[in-house]
């Protein structure tokens, strides 16, 4: 009976050898292990391990439910917290009322001061690679200071900052109602717990972050307490919850060290600071730490739930349970730790300390990372020099340690040379692990009607790209099984396979060691990941060697003995990868549209390459050993078949859902000639990802019907909406390409507005003795109702102006055109804007004006309502005009 069964099994799988069967057993075992690790990572990153406290929680505990009640008021009971709308003033009033209620019930052992500041200013800055000037007026900040009765006005203080304005069209529950609510609850907890802070606490609720950090600029340049701040914590949200990530830290190393020592559930790593400059956005952190202050601090941001960031779906219902509880628990401990830190210094003390140059190491960025939000590993750059050099030293010395006493110097050098070849072999495998997903993503899109099918379902990206990435990593080993050994003539007693396995292992170890050292030497802070890979590979290799003596090199038990010690390493790698891929996929919906034909492929290529690289991080350390079983043609075929099936399945999924909407920008464009004349009017539409407008019109027939688009529609013959039409939201307009415009009714405009934004001269031009000419101008917003921002594009030979302390920003230069200077103006007032421009060269000055109006007319509302629920529409009107002086 046993013989018959064996014959039947052989006839069913005639091509599978015993080695193939062992390889598949290992492959499926690894799939289960990585599946379990991914589940743990998902559990942690989505705050499943946090139990939020209810509304009736003890008063000496931070309560998420109490914070959520503040968010509910700010995001839903108050209508619109955008600049130019009444809701922003209502939000400021609500916050101030809450603070005054806290002051009324505070004990007699604390001093509480509350101020409502109206800030004005003008300055230059770089944003998204563009040089801008910003002018603002009448923005509101609410400030509360809590201090002990014994404290002095000059005592160094701790600042907590969050903004209460929200972007156009968004209720702003996550961004940043969650920040305001967290700070309000921390303020309540400070008072109700009876804690008297040893150093003053300053709570800043700023009302103009979305307009490029204007509220924080106003505070740090004009507030009376600005020079007392010794440390700050900036709260932000790029989503609706998840990990409350430390994305930026500094200047100096001590803020992150305080965080490492005090956070209950630490979340963050120093690699985020390396890549933050590449993310299209910014936070108030730069105003305090770099641009207008050198205050040490932390930038702590909600990073998950990016689907809802800056959309109409950023509501209370979308908040990720447990996220605010984890933030609050960390924050209160962190604030307490800052108040007793010996490094806390006011501006004057920092200047004295910096001039004395007591410790240069204190000024350098540290390296830190959390281990699945359990604890945080932290070390200084000085310590990092030792840690990151040790693996390289081990790689160089291990051949001599192992072989010098046995076979002499030549043999040791031969072993080192073999290990270097092992580096090249492992590097080639990692490269192929990235190339394969990129190639397959391109091939899929050649046969698919649209890209980003994985956008609403991130697990599809793993299904598509992980199998082919693993196939790519195994490909060099299968195709080139021959490993040229240099040490073979010297080691007669050792088997060739044993030498090859050692060279592959130490090659992989050496690659991670060199990458770690390279990161560190470049002044970056992300080398901790490859350092941890290298560190845990050595004990795993020792266990493997011990197991080989008992079970043999061909036994899967030996492989298991290698894998078990690597599980802590693999868990951290998977945790890091799951977090990064989720963040990346969510942001792909707002990264902008690149012109075809390449733009269609870009998101899939980026996601494929990223997952390929992270597969190398997660699987690469175990591949030198497990590759012995996995590098088989049958497994390669299985992985490629799985890739093709996954891609065919994924192509059947629609990219968007109501929980992962497509972003569309809808602009009611009004081009005027003066205060009362309309030259042109249109509806302009653009998208923020690679699925262009033809995709939208195909799958949103009601929109096509509303815009009178028929079956003969051709994108190439349609009216293009060029970048100049989107000037009012510059520089965000750089994210758009291939926008279209459609006709609109001008009678509706004349019914709603009696006159339009316009510029006029206020007095006669002045010409000085040196020939320079100064033009005095006045800018009126007309009868617009809810103005968010105005952009001036000033072109010509100007040498000075009245903005930013008469300092021009770097000019924006378009090929073949004269230099232009961009200025953004914001803030509502009864008075018109007045300014002057000066030129010392002949030639006209051309001013293009773009004004964003948030009030929507009926035709605009009807068009917006025609979009399906899987589309999130950001709608506004832009009034454009041009003047020559």
Protein Blocks (a to p, Z undefined) as FASTA:
>chain_A
ZZmmmmmmmmmmmmbcfklmmmmmmmmmmmmmmmmmmmmmmmmmnopmbccddfkbcfkb
ccfklmmmmmmmmmmmpgcjaehiaklmmmmmmmmmmmmmmmmmpcfkbccddddddddd
dddddeehiacddddehiacdddddddfkbcfklccddddddfbdcehiaolmlmmkmmm
mmmmmmmmmmmnopacfbacdddddfblknoomlmmmmmmmpmklmmpgbdcddddfbje
djdddfbgcedjklmmmmmmmmmbgcddfklmmmmmmpgcddfklmmmmmmoccdcdddd
dfehklmgopaklcfklpcghklmmmmmmmmmmmmmmmmpckbccfklmmmmmmnomalm
lmpccddddeehlaccdddfklmmmmmmmmmmmmmmmmmmmmmmmnojklmmmmmmmmmm
mmmmmmmmmmmmmmmmmmmmmmmmmmccbehklmmmmmlmmmmmmmmmmmmmmmmmmmmm
cccdfklmmmmmbcfklmmmmmmmmmmmmmmmmmmmmmmmnopaklmmmmmmmmmmmmmm
mmmmmmmmmnopklmklmmmmmmmmmmmmmmmmmmmmmmmmmmmmmmmmnopaddfklmm
mmmmmmmmmmmmmmmmmmmmmmmmmmmmmmcfklmmmmmmmmmmmmmmmmmpcfbdfklc
cddddddddddfblmbcfbdcdddddfbfbdfklmmmmmmmlmmmnopafkbcfklmccd
dfklmmmmccklmmpghiacddddfklmmmmpmbdcddddfbdcdddfkopacdddddde
hjafbdfbdcdddedjdfbdfehhhiacdddddehiacddddddedddfbdcddddddfb
ecddddddddddfbdcfklmmmmmmpcfkbccdddddddddddZZ
